[in-house]
Structure formats: structure tokens, C-alpha cells
């Protein structure tokens, strides 16, 4: 297991995070699906092989609405910082029209 210490928000809460080696390897996904109900958001991360019409879910994450909103904010912040450093991420000619909703 690995350790990761991170500071949280402006309160500077130190959180020791432990991660199993097999989880630390990660799961590659080139497609994600998000659905929600009143009390949770469900994120399915999938790998869609080129030329195939079937994607396999490699990981599912279920979040409370509050955590989903915090994740949205964290992703937006990180994408903005990434683009300032490396340039804009191209989304294709049709923009979000190419995304499955």
C-alpha cells in the first residue's frame, strides 16, 4: 500500500490516504457515463475499443450530490490549470455534440 498526504481546502486538514497497489495501477477509460437520482450520482468509467460498439465498465463510483459538486469544481479547476500550462484541450469540430449524454 502507498501513502499520500494531501491538504484539503482552506482549512489545511492533513489527510493520510492509503491505496492498495492494485488500485494504484488505475483503470484506463476513454468514455464515461453519469446518471443520478435524488440521493446519489453514479459515474461509470469505460473503455471503448476502436471499431467496436460495446464498451466495458471498468470502474463505477457512486457519490453524494455534495461530493459530485465538489468533484465538478475540482475537475474544472484542474482542467483550467492544465490548459494554462499545456494549451487548450481540443474537443473536436462539433464540441459537446460528439459527447454521449
FENGI-V873874 format. One record per residue. N is the residue number from 0. RES is the residue in one letter. PSI is psi as a letter, one per 40 degrees, with the letter a starting at -180 (999 if undefined). Layout:
n=<N | N>
res=<RES | RES>
psi=<PSI | PSI>
This chain:
n=<0 | 1 | 2 | 3 | 4 | 5 | 6 | 7 | 8 | 9 | 10 | 11 | 12 | 13 | 14 | 15 | 16 | 17 | 18 | 19 | 20 | 21 | 22 | 23 | 24 | 25 | 26 | 27 | 28 | 29 | 30 | 31 | 32 | 33 | 34 | 35 | 36 | 37 | 38 | 39 | 40 | 41 | 42 | 43 | 44 | 45 | 46 | 47 | 48 | 49 | 50 | 51 | 52 | 53 | 54 | 55 | 56 | 57 | 58 | 59 | 60 | 61 | 62 | 63 | 64 | 65 | 66 | 67 | 68 | 69 | 70 | 71 | 72 | 73 | 74 | 75 | 76 | 77 | 78 | 79 | 80 | 81 | 82 | 83 | 84 | 85 | 86 | 87 | 88 | 89 | 90 | 91 | 92 | 93 | 94 | 95 | 96 | 97 | 98 | 99 | 100>
res=<X | X | X | X | X | X | X | X | X | X | X | X | X | X | X | X | X | X | X | X | X | X | X | X | X | X | X | X | X | X | X | X | X | X | X | X | X | X | X | X | X | X | X | X | X | X | X | X | X | X | X | X | X | X | X | X | X | X | X | X | X | X | X | X | X | X | X | X | X | X | X | X | X | X | X | X | X | X | X | X | X | X | X | X | X | X | X | X | X | X | X | X | X | X | X | X | X | X | X | X | X>
psi=<i | i | i | h | h | i | i | h | a | e | e | f | h | h | h | h | h | i | h | i | d | d | d | d | d | i | h | h | h | e | h | i | h | h | i | i | a | d | e | i | h | h | h | h | h | i | h | h | i | h | e | i | e | h | i | h | h | d | i | h | h | h | i | i | d | d | d | d | d | d | d | d | d | d | d | d | d | d | d | d | d | d | d | d | d | e | i | i | h | h | e | i | d | e | b | e | d | e | h | h | 999>
